[in-house]
């Protein structure tokens, strides 16, 4: 069994029946159906599996292998292969089928970029027999998959026996290979988009996680755990700089490969002296790569990786003077960090720095609360009815400027110590607490012995007896510093709340724009890719067959090309019109227009693939409107109705004068649109649920243009529910 430009000239094949030399229209449709399916898949393995599974509906074979060219530009890897289990092909394995460009028949096709067909693979000089297989008589057909000059892979067919493939098989497989190459190229682009989305998701998840952590160790652990999902590295470490010595201390280490981490780290392993750090500290704000020639200058003691390799450093900095770095080694000695790696490292470092700053502020706040709680206090007791003090102790002389015994002997009441402005309120609050029998926390001001006015927090506890509250006990704490901190915090909140609000609004606008962008790209990519793929496939078929197809088949392909080109032209026109309308550079060109003729012309010019019955009822009148814009209104409404209704249903188009203007109404028998979406469908790139399916494609521009064109005339467009089901679109144009 063997593997490996067209060598058909060097071999002779048994002639086939003339009736077998041309594929039927049904086979051609099968080819287009398979090509469309390939284009709908988003993964290279799915595309390859679909080829091996469904190709037999077009070309008969015993073994089919789909090879993809690997990133090294040499290896051809069989991502999908299928053989008859009752034949010698059941011995094929992935390992045995792997080949290289230039090796065997498959490698020869990859290198020459030309197809190869042979009735007996044993007669091909450069054919290679798969190890472990028998030397059997088999026909082979191999076709390259390429887009332009870029080779993507090779499709190889085998069949036991002599001359089992002919030139018609080759042409069909070449057309399929062209479609498969386009689908694989699109799959790579979509994979890149998915990877970018996954990266964004990882960074967002990291940001959300770090904002909930309050310790430096936890934050750095989470950051280092995230890096391997984004940047390929052999080892990662996090350092923080000592503010006094300037040395960098290792706080966290993760090894992607145990062989590159020292087995027995010593004291030098955990500290990078300041003079050593200066050797490769190229920036304190931007991530950078330390090349190997600079790494060679670093002493071996603090070196984390076994062999010299490139190093990426991402600085960490937070207010007021915190500084550190995330350090990662290249995957191996020959690996290099990319610009994408630098961008990702910067994002991780920025998020981590912000979290470290927040953690520091929270730590300072916690220490402040601990300080307040540790302050000495004044303890007191008073009669619940008269508020006369019966006990006072603690720091009364320092806080209130009176000896505790003097207060008791003088018969002073609780509340006399508060300043005049706060006294009545404090006493009233204490009496309310006593009457209700509930503890109360009060805050008021007193005059300190040094003349300062200080804030007191007084925690009042009600002691109840058999006859009700009989005593109040309290704890006075100086909270002046806390009050000052709260005032400063309120000033800070007032200062930054507006900035935070603007930031949130900007973020919401960006998310809305991003959602609109994603919706637009998804819809436009579908509406551009589908007709382009069909045009390309049909054109390649005409090119490969050198216009030798039967006239009926050739005309069918040309018709497909023209129809899809018209779809592209309409899409681009809608997008350009929407842009001009948004920029306000379009004005209506009103002319006296026969309304009935305009409506009938628009209906006759609209494609109606499902054979829907369109009933027209229009009043004979002359209206002063921009005829071209009104035609676009009717075309878009009709196209929308056709796109979203089943085949064979009815559509009604009515036009008549109303309120000195023109009223146009387009109704259908579809499933209708929920009332909550009646306004949303007129927004750019917005569609009703399910409209993005293959049965109703569109970018969501048509109805937006309907409303914009109506407003251009000074009118309006709206949607109502139709009696009996379906949708009823109304457009009123004044000045008719």
N, C-alpha and C positions, 0 to 999 in steps of 0.2 A: 504494500500500500504506500503511495507516494504523496508528497506535498510540494509546492512551489508555484514584450508586446505581442502581440497577437502572433502566434506561430502557426496559424491555420494553413498558411501557404506551404509549410514544410511537411504536412501530413495529409493523408487522404481519408475521407470519410465515406461510409456507405450512403448512397443517395436515399433520401427519404421520399415518401409519397408526396407529390406536389400539393396535395390537399393539406399536408401538415406544415407547409412552409410559411403559412401566415396564421397569426393568432386571430381568433374571432373577436368580434366586438365585445362579447361577454368577458373574454380573457383580458382585453384591454381595460374594461371597466373594473375587473378584479385588481389589475395593477394600480389603477387610480385609487381604488378603495383602500388597498394596502398602503399606498403612499400617503393617503390622508390619515390613516391610523398611525403611521410612523410619526407624522408631523404633530399628532396630538399627544404623543408621549414625551415625557420630560426627563428620562433617564436613559443613559447609553445602554445599560443592561436590558432594560425593557424593550428598547428599539431592536437590539440584536436578537433577543428572544422572539420578538414578533416576526422578524425576518425568517428565522429558522422554522418557526411553527407554521407560518401561513404562506411561505414561498411556494410550497408544493401545489397550491391551487393554481399556480401559473406555470411552474417548471417542475417536472418530475425528477426526483433524485433519491439516492440512497443515503448520502451523507452531505450535510450542509454545515459549514463553519464560517463564523463571522469573526474576523480578526480586527482588533483596534490597535493603532499605532500608539505606543506608550510615550510618556513625556521625554524619554531619553532619545527619541527619534530613530531608534534602531529596532527595538523589540516589538514583535507582532504577537499580541496576546489573544487567545481564543476566548472571548467573553461569552460566546454562546456557540454550542455545536450540537448537532443532532445526527444520529446514525441509526440504521435499522438494527435492532437488537438480535435479530436472527442471522445476521451476516457478520462478516469480518470487521465491520465498522464498530461493533460493540467493544472492541479492544482499545478504542481511542480514549485517551485521558488528557486532561488539561496540560500536565507536564510534558507529555509526548508531543502535543500539538504546538507548543510554544516555538516560534521560529524568529528569524531576524530578516531585516531588509536585505535582499540579495541572496537569500538562502532558499533553495528549492523553488517550486513553482509559485507558491504564495509569495515568497520573498522577491522572486523575479518580477512578478506583477507589481508589487509595491515599489520596486526600484525603477521599473520602466514606465510606470503609470499607464500601461496599456493592458488590454484584456488578453487572455490566453485561453484557447480551446484546443483540446487534443483528444483524438479518439482512443489513444492508448498512452497513459502517462509513462509507461516504461520506455517509450520511444523518445522521450524528452531527455536530452543529455544531462541537464542540470537538475532533474528531479531527484528528490531525496526520499528514501524509504523511512517511514516512521519506525523507530525501534520497537521490536516486539510484535510487529505485524507481518503478515504473509505477503509475498510478492505476487499480487493478483492482477488480473486484467481489469482495468477500470478506466472509464472516460472521465476527463476533468474539465471544468470550466471555472476560471478565476477572473474576477472583475474588480478593479480598484474603486474605492469610495473616496472621492476628492471633491473639494469645493475650490474652484480656481486652481491655483498652484499648490494648494495645501492638501496633502494626503491624510485621510482620517483612518483608513483601514482597507481590508480586502474581504470580499465574499468569495468563498471557494465551494464549488459543488462537485461531488463525485458520484459516479454510478457504475456499478459492476457491469462489465460487458464492453464491447467495442463500438465506438461512434454513437454514443447515446445522446449527445448534445449536438445541436446544429446552430447555424448562424442566427436563426430567429430566437432561439433560447438565449444566445449571447446578447442580442439587441435588447430583449426584454429585461435581462438581468442588469445590463448597463443602465437602462432607464431607472430601474428600481434602485440601483446603487447611487445614482444621482440624487434621487429623493431621499434615500437613507443618509447620504452625506449631509444634505441640508438639515435633515432632522437631527442628526448627531451634533452638527454645529450649533443649532438652536438649543439643544439640550445642554451643551457646554455653557452657553450664555446664561441659560436659566439657572444652571448650577452655580455660576458665579454670583448671580443675583441672590440665590438662596443663601450662599455662604456669607454675602454681605449682610443679609437680614439676620442670619444667626449671630454674626459678630455684633451687630447693633443690639440684638436681644441680650447677648451675654454681658455687654457693657451696661445696659440698662438694669439687668438683674444684679450686677455687681454694685451699681450705684444704690439700688434699693436695699440691698443687703447691708452695705457698709453704713448707711445712715442709721441702722438699728443697733450698731455695735458701739460700745463705749470704751473699749480698751485698745491700746496700741497693738498688743499681741494678737487679739482677735481680728483686728482690721488687716494687719499684715498677713495673717494666715489665710484669710479669705481672698485677699488680692493675689497671693502666690498660688493658691489653689485654682484661680481663674486663668492665670497666664497660660498654662499649657494648652488650654482649649483654644487659644487665639494665636500664640506664637510658638513655633517649634524650637525647643531649647533642651539642652542636656541637663542643666541644673539651674536652680533659681535661688536667690538669696535676697534678704532685706537687711539693710544697715541703717542705723541711726547715728547721727554725729553727736559726740559729747560737746556741749556748749563751752566747757572750760578747756579741755585739752585739744579739741578738734579731731580726735581719733574717731573712727567709725567702728561701732560695735555691732556684731552680727546678732540680730534678733530672731530671724526665721530662716530656715533652710529647707529646700525641697529638692530631691534628686530625681531627675527623669531617668537617669541611667546610673546604676550603682557603680559601674566601673570608672566613672569620672569623678567620684567623690572620694577624698582621702579616707582610708580605712580607719586610721587612728588620728583624728584631729587633735592638735596640740593647742597650747595657749595662743600661739600666733594665728591660729585658724579663726578665732572668734573676734579678733581685733585687727583693723587695718590702721596703722599709724598715720597721722595727718600728713607727714612728709611723703609717705608712699601714696596716699590718696591723691596728692597734688600731681603725681606723675600722669595719671589718666583722668583727672577730673576736668574734662574739657568744657563743661557747661553746668550751671547750677539751675537752669530752667528748662532746657530742651533735651530730649533723649538723643543719644549719640552712640556711635559704634566705635569701639576701641579695636583697631586692627592688630593683627598678630605681632607685627614688628614692635608695636608699643607694649603689648602684653608681655613680650620677652623681657622688658625692663623691670617688670614687677617682681619683687622677691618671692621665692617659692613658699615661704611660710604661710602667708595669708591666701595663697592660691587655692581655689575650691575645686578646680577641674584637673583631671589627671594629665591630659596632654594640652599643649598650647593651642588655643583656638580663638576665634573672634568673640568679643564680648559686647553686649548691649547694656548700656547704663541709662536708666530712667530716673532722673532726680525727683525727690519728693521735698516739697517745701510748704510750710503752713505758718500762719501768724502765731506769735510775733516773730520768732526766730528759729522755729523748728526746721530741721533739714536732715535728709537721709537719701537713700537711693535703693531702687530695685535693680539687681544685677543678674543677668542671665547669660549663660554660655551657649555658643552655637551648637547645633545638634551633633556635629562631628568636626574634625579638624579641617575638612574641606568645605563645610557649609558657610554660607554668607547670609547675613540678615538683609532683608529687602526694605524698600521704602514703606511698604505696607506694614511690616513689622514695627518700624519706627513710629508710624501713625498710631498703631494699636497700643504700643508701649506708652505713648504720650497720653492717650485716653485713659489707660489704666492708672498711670501716675497722677493725672489730674484728679480723677475720682478718689483715689486713695489719699491724696494730699488734702482734699476737702474733708474727707471723713476724719482724718487725723486732727485737723483743725477743730472740727466740731467736738471730737472726743476730748481735746484739751480744754475747750471752753466748758464742757460739761463737768470735767474733773475739777476745774477751778470753782465752779458753782457748788459742787458737792463739798469741797473743802470749806467753802464759805459757810454752808449750812452747819457743818460740823463745828466750826468755830463759834457760831452763834449759840449752838446747843451747849457748848462747853463753858459759856460765860457764867459767872456767879450771879445770883439772883437775890431778891428780897422776898422773904416769906411773911405772911400775915394772916391774922384771923380777926373777924369782926362779927358783931351781933347782926343777925339777918334782918331784924326789924329796924334798929336804930342806926346801923352801920358803924357803931362805935367800936374802935379797935381794941382788941383784948390781947393781941400778941403781934409783935413785929420783930423780925430778925434778918440775918444775912447781911447784905451790903447796904442797909438803910442809911447809915451815916455817909457812905461814899456816894450813894445814888440820889438820896433825897435831902441830905444835909441836916439830919436830925437824929439825935440819940434815941434809940428805941424806948428807953425807959421814960424819957421826956414825953414822947408821943402818948404813952399809956397814961402817965400821971396827969397830963393836960386834958385827957378825955377827948382826944381828937377823933374825928370820924374818917372812915375810909372815903376818899374822894377829895378831902381838903388839900391833898398834895398836888392835884392836877391844876394846870394853869386855868385862869378864869374862862378862857374861850372854850375849853373842853370839859370843865367841871360838871356843869348841869347834865350834859349828855352822858358822861360816864356814870354819874350817880343814878340817873334814870335807868340806864342799862343794867346796873347792878340790882336795883329794886325789881325790875322786870324779871331778872333771872331768879331772884329769891321768891317772888310770887309764883312763878311758873315751876319752880323746883328744878330748873334745868341749868346745867353748867354753861358758862359763857366765856368767850375770849374777847377782851376789850383792848383797844389801842387808843392811847391818848398821850398828851405831852405834859411834862413836868419841868420845873426849873431846877437844874443841877446846882450843887454848892458853888461851882466856879462861874455861875451866871449863865451857862449855856442852857438852851431849851432842848431837851432830849425826848425821844420817843420811848414809851413804855408799852410793852405787851403784858397784859394782866390776865392770867388764866384763872377765872373765878370758879370755884367748886362749891356747890350748895350741899351743906350737911343737913340731912333731914332727921327729924325726931318724931315722936308719937303724935305731937300736935302740929306737925308741918315743919317747914324750914326753920331752923333755929340758929344756924351759924353759917358764915361764909368764910371760906379759906381761899387764899390766892397765892400766886407766884408771879412776881414782877421781874421782867427781863428787859434789859436795855436793848432795844432794837433800832437804835438810831442808824447804825451802819447799814442794817438791812433796808431801812426806809430809804436811805440815800441810794443804795444799790437798786431798789425798785424804781425810784425816780429816774435814775440813770437808764435803767432798762426801758422804762416807758418812753423816755426821750429817744432812745435808740430805736425802739419799735416804731415810734412816729416817723423817725428819720428814714427807716428802711422799709416800712410797710408799703409805701407807695411804690418803691423800687421792686419789692417782691410781687406786688400786684401786677405791675407792668410786665415783669418777667413771666408770671403765670399766664397773662393774656397773650404774650408773645409766643410762649410755648404752645398754648392752645391753638393759636393761629398757625404755627408751624406744623402741629399735628394735623390740623384740618387740611393745610396745603399738601402735606405728605400723603394723606389719605386720597386727596383729589389726584395727586401725581400718580400714586400707585394705581388708582382706578383708571386714570387716563392711559397710563402705559400698558396696563393689562388689556384694556379694550382696543387701543390703537394697535398694539402688537398683534392681537388676534386678527383685526380687520385688515392690517397690512400684510401680515404673514400668510394668511389663508389665500387671498387672491394672488400674492406674489409667488407662493409655492405652486399654485395651480398653473400660473403663467409659465414659471420656470420649468415645471415638469412637462407641460405640453410642448414648450419650445424645444426642450432637450429631446423629446420624442421625435419631433420633426427633424431636428438636427441629426440625431443618431440614425434615423431611417433614411436620411438624405432625400426626403420628400417622396420616398417610394411606397408610401402607404396607399391603400385604396383611397380614391377621391373622397368617398363618404367619410372615412376615418379622418383624413386630413382636414376636411371642412369642419368636422366636429371639433378637432383640436383648435383650429383657427377661431371657431366660434367661442370656445372656452376662453381663449386668450383675450378676445375682444370684450366678452362679458365681464371678465375679471378686471380688465383695464378700465372699463367704465365704472366699476365699483370703486377702484382706487381714485379715479378722477372726481367722483362725487364726494368721497371722504375728504380729500384734500380741499375741495371747494368749500365744504361745510366748515372745516377748521379755519380756512383763510377768512371766510365771511364772519365767523364768530370773533376772530381776532380784530378785524376791521370794525365790527360793531362795538366791541368793548373799548376800542380806542376812539370811538366817536368820529370816524373819518368817512362814514357812509351817510348819504342823505337821499331821501326818496325822490325819484324822478316821476312825478305824477303826469299822466296823460289820460285823456278820455279813452276808456277801454270798454269793449263789449264784454260784459261779465259772462254771458252764456258761452261765448266763443272761448274765452280764457279758461273757464272751468272744464269744458269738454276737451280742450287741447291738453290740459294738465292730466286729466284722467286717461286720455288715449296714450300719453307719453309715459305713463307709469308702468313699470314691469309688474306683471301679475302672475308669478310662477305657479301659484296654487289654484288657478282658475276660479278665483272668487267672483261672485256676482256683484258688480258695482252699479248701484242704481243712482242716477243723476237727476236731480230736480232743481233747476236753476231758473230764476226770473229773468226775463229779457229786459235788460236795462244797460245804460252806459254809466260807468263809474270813473271818477278821477282818481286813479291809483297808479302805483309803480307796478306795471304788469309783470316784470321779471321777478320782483320780490313776492308778489302774490302767487305766481306759479310755484315758486320755491315753497311757500307756505303749504299749498295744496299737495305738492309732491311729497314733502316731509310727513304731512298728516296721513296721506295715503300709504306711504311706505311703512310708517309706524303701524297703521292698522293691519296691513298685510303681514308684517313681520310677527305680530303678536296675536294673530287669530288662526284657527285651524283652516286647512284647505276646504274649499267648498262653501264657506260661510259667506254671508252677505255684508256688504259695506254700502252705506248711504252717503251721498255728497249733495248738500243743498246750499243754494246761494240766493239771497233775496235782499231787498232794501229794508232798512230799519233805522229809525231815528236820524234820518238825513245821511246815513252811511250805508255800508254793506256788511251783511252778516253771512259768514261762511261756517257751515257745520259739517263735520265728518264723524259718522257714527259707525260702530262695528258690533258684531255679535260675540266678541271675545269674552274672556273671563272677568274683565274689568280691572280697575285699579282701586285699592283701598282709599277711603276718603283722606286718611292722614298723609297720603303720598300725592295728593292732587296738585300741590304746589311744588313738591320736590322734583317731579318728573320734568319740570321746565328748567331746572338748574343744569348748568353744563356738566356733562359726564355723569349724570345721575340717571338711573334706570329703575324700572319697576322690578320687584323680586323675580328672579328667574330669567330676566332678559339677557343675561350674559351667556346663556347656554348656546350650544351650537345651533339650536333651532331658531334663535332670534338674536343674531349678532348685532352689534352696533356700538358706537362709542358714546352714545348719550348726548349728541350734539343737535340732532334734528329738531326735537321739540323746543330746545333752547333757542334755536334760530327762528322757529315759528313765533315765539313770544317776542323776540327782539325785532323781527320784521314788522310785527303788529304794532309794537311801541314806536317803531320808526315812522309809521303812518299816524301816530298819535292815538292809536287804538290799544286794544288789549286782547289777550288770549287766556282761556281758562278751560277747565275740565269739569264735566258733570257726569253723574251716573246715568246711564240710559235705561229707560223703562224696558223691562224684559231682559236686562243683562247686557253687559258690554260697556263701552266707553263712548262719551259724546264730547268731542272737542269743538269749542266755539271760538271764532275769531271775529272781532268787530273792528271795522276800519271806518273811521268817521270821514265826512266830507265826500260821500259818494255822489 
